[in-house]
Structures are given as structure tokens and as C-alpha cells.
Amino acid sequence: MRPGEPLILWPWVFSHIPDIWQRVLEHLELTFIAVSVGFVLAFVLSLAIRQVPPLYAPITWVTGVLYTIPSLALFALLIPFTGLSLTTAEIGLVGYTLLILLRNIVGGLRGVPADVREAAVGMGYSDWQMLWRIELPLALSVIIAGVRVAVVTTIGLTTVTAVIGQGGLGFLILQGMQQFFSTPLLIGALLSVLLAVVIDGLLVLLQRQVTPWTRARG
């Protein structure tokens, strides 16, 4: 960046809109895959914990260890096996969603009042009917709250995948750092924040739509 040069050169931005849009789509794709796969895995693990409660401690320990590994270090460990690939990026991103999603799903299911469970048993509900008709609907607000945290966290972490060639808005940030050019760096960072805010807002609206009873109680 030259002295006196503005932080963002808008002519550069307008001339690179197709490329910027491509990076936004890549970022969304990486995030969507990671959160979707992470949610499925966390949901399956949560059902296992529901059936065998002592599994909670070892499973959360493993997912907690994954969550604490720095992203670059995790990528470095994976590259010898999966290369500079989408698989490497997604294994890392999925690993970071598991602890957040698992705790919220389990917490939501365990938060169902005991008297509600007893009433359902009295009405003859089977274990699976209890899960799908009682526990999951009542746990939705907590589960979606976990999804919101996982999405926002993943959007931020996805910028790091640019260092292994997986694009996204991190590509613009990396480009700006390598070229000492603030425009792509700031555009990448600002759009990443904007994506997180917009998607979190959409999830809040979804939460209000699918859990109207929490809105009425509020």
C-alpha cells in the first residue's frame, strides 16, 4: 500500500465483481458442507448418547480435543493423507462444528421437562415416538442456537482454507497479504463478517418460525 492511497480502491472492486462473487459462493459452499456433515454426525452421536448416557464424557472429550487443535496444524497433519484438497478442508471444518452441535443437541434433548416425558409415557408413546414427537420439537430452539454458533464459527474458519488452495473469501485475504494490497484483504474480511451476520439473521427468523411457542412465551 502506497502512502496516501485509500484503504479500498473501488475501481478494483468493481472490475473484480465476478471473481469476488465466485469467492462468496465458494465460501458458502465450504460452510454449508461442513455444517451439514457436522450436524448429521453430531445428531447420530447425540442419539447414541441418549441411549447410552455414559458415552457423553468420552465423545465430548474427543470432539473437544478436535476443537482445540489450531486449524493450520490440523491441515498440516491431514495433508500427507488427503493432500491439498476439499477433503482436507472439510475434515478440519467439520471437526470444529462437532463439539458445538453435539452439546446443543444433547442439551436440548435433556432439557425436556420430566413431567412432559411422564405424560407421554402415560399416553403410550414408544421411545422413538417420544424422540420425534416430544423431545426434538421441544429441543429445536436450543438445537438451532447451536447451529447458529456453528455457522458463524465456520464462516470465520473457512477463510483459513485458502492456505491449502480451497478458495473462498480467504483467497482475497491471502491475496491482499501476499501483494501488500489492502483492497482484496479488506473486501474478503468485510464480506466474511457480512455473511456471518446475514446468515445468523436468517437462522433467527427460521428459529422463530419453527418454534412459535417460544415467541409466545416471550
N, C-alpha and C positions, 0 to 999 in steps of 0.2 A: 504494500500500500504506500503510495507516494504522499509526501506532506501536502496537506490541503485538499486531498482527494476525499470525496464523501464516502461514508461507510458503505452505502449501497449505490451502485451505478445502475439506475433504472433502465437505460438503453440496453445494457447487457441482459437484464432480467427479461425485458420484452422480446429480445431477439432469441432467448433461450426458453420460451414458454413451453414448446413441445417437449424438450428434454426435461424440464422441471416437472411437468405433468407426468411424464413417464416414471420419474423417480418417486413421485407421490403414489402412483399405482403400485410400484414395486414395494414400497413401504407398507401400504395397506395389505398387499398380498402376503408378505412375510409375517405381518402381525396377525392376520386372520388365520393363517395356517397354524401358527404357534399357539394361539389362544384356543382354537377349535380342538386341536390334538391334545393340548394340555387339559382342556375341560373333560374330554372323553376319558382320558387316563385318570384324572382326579376323581371323576364320578364313579368309575369302576372300583378304584381303591376305596372310596368312601362307602360303597355298598359292601365291600369286604369287611371294612371296619365296623359297619352297622351289624353285620352278622357275627363278627369275632372282635369285640371291643379291644382286647389286649393288643391287636395289631396296630392300634393308633400310635403308640410310642415309637416302635421301630420304623414305621412308614414315615412319620413326620421327622424322625431323625435323619433318614436318608434324604428326603426332599429338602430338609433344612441344610444339610451339607451341600447339596447341589446349588442351593440358593446363595450360599456364601462364597462359592468359587468365583473369582473375578472372571468376567466374560472373555477377556483376551487369553487368560491362562487356560480356560476351558477349551477355547478354539484351538489353542496350541496342542492340547492333549488329543483332540479329535482329528486334527489334520492328517497325522500319519495313517489313520484308518479310513477316513472318509474324504480326505482331500479338501481342496478349496471349493466346496460345493454347497448347494442349497441344503443338503442333508446335515452338513456340519453346522450351518447357521441355525437350522430348525431344532436340532438336538439341544443346542445351547439355550435357545429361546424357550422351548417347551419346558426344559428343566427349571427355568426361573419362574414359570407360572404355577408349577405343581403345588408348592407349599401354600401359596396364597389361596388357590382354588380349593385345595383339599381342606384346609382349616375352615373355610367358609361353608363348604357343603356339609361337612361333618357337624359344624357348629349349628347350622340351620336345622339339620335333622334332629339333633339332640335338644334343640330349643323348643320343640313341640311340647306343650304342657302335658303333664302326666294324666290329668283328668280327661283331656281330649283323647288320648290313647285308650284309656279305660272305657270311655264311651264307645269308641269304635270297636273295641273287643266285644263289648256287650251287645253291639248290633250285629256281631258275627263276621266282622271283616277278617280276611286272611292276612298273613304277613305282607304279601305283595300288594293287596288292596290297601292296607294301612300305608304302605310306602307311597303309592301313586295317587291315592285319593285324599290322604290326610297330611302326611309328613312333607312331601315335596311341595304341594301348594302353599303350606304354611311357612316353608323354609325359603320360598322364592325370593323374598326381599333380601335375605342375608346372602343367598347364592349370587344374585345379580350384583350386590355390593362387592362381592369378591371378584366377579367378572370385571367390574369397572376398574378395580385396583390392578388386576392382571393386565387389562388392555392398556391402561395408561403407562404402567411399568414397561410393558413390552414395546410400546411405541418408542419410548426413550432408549431401550436397549437395542432396538433394531438398527439404530444409527451406527452401532459398532460393527455390524456385519459387513459394512463397506470395506473394512480392512482385509476381508477374505474374498473380496470381489463380488459380493452379492447385491450391490446397488442400494436402492432406497435413498432416502434423503441424506443418509450418511455419506453417500458418494459426493454430494455437493459440499458437505462439511470437509471431507477429506481433500477434495479438490482445492478448496479455499486455503486449507492449511499448507498443502504442498506448494501452491503457487503464491503464497503470501498475498492472497486476494480475498478481501473481506466480503465481497458481494455474495458469491455462492455459499460461503461459510454461514453468513447471517441468514440468507434465504433458507438454507437447509435447516438451521436451528429454529427459526421462527415458524416454518411450516410444520416442523415436528411438534412444537408446542401447540400450534393451532389444531392440528389433527387430534391431539390428545384431548383438548378442550371440547372440540366439536363432537367427537365420538362419545366422550363421557356424558355430554349433554343429551345425546340421543339415547344412551343407555338409561339415563334418569327418566326420560319420557317413557321408555319401554317398561321400566320398573313400575311406574305409576299406572300404566295401562293394564299390566298383568297382575298387579296386587292392589286393586281398588280399595280393599278393606283397610289397608294401612293408611291410605289417604283419608278415608272417612274417620278412622280413629284419631288421626292427627287433627 
